[in-house]
């Protein structure tokens, strides 16, 4: 039981850190629509552990793809 509690606590800290990093990224890129979507997603992710794990993976894939397009536009 203790290891499960530690795992859930560590994963919650990781989710909060990733959401904080994404929030800072959204603020620096000044996208208001993305900022509102991030707030909604943050409250949705805090509801259920399995749901937030699945959506976090999807969110990270989307952020990675968008980052690649953003870097590609900066280079050209």
Secondary structure, DSSP 4 states (H G I P E B T S, - for coil): -HHHHHHHHHHHHHHHHHHHHHHHHHHHHT-HHHHHHHHHHHHHHTT-HHHHHHHHHHHHHHHHHHHHHHHHHHH-
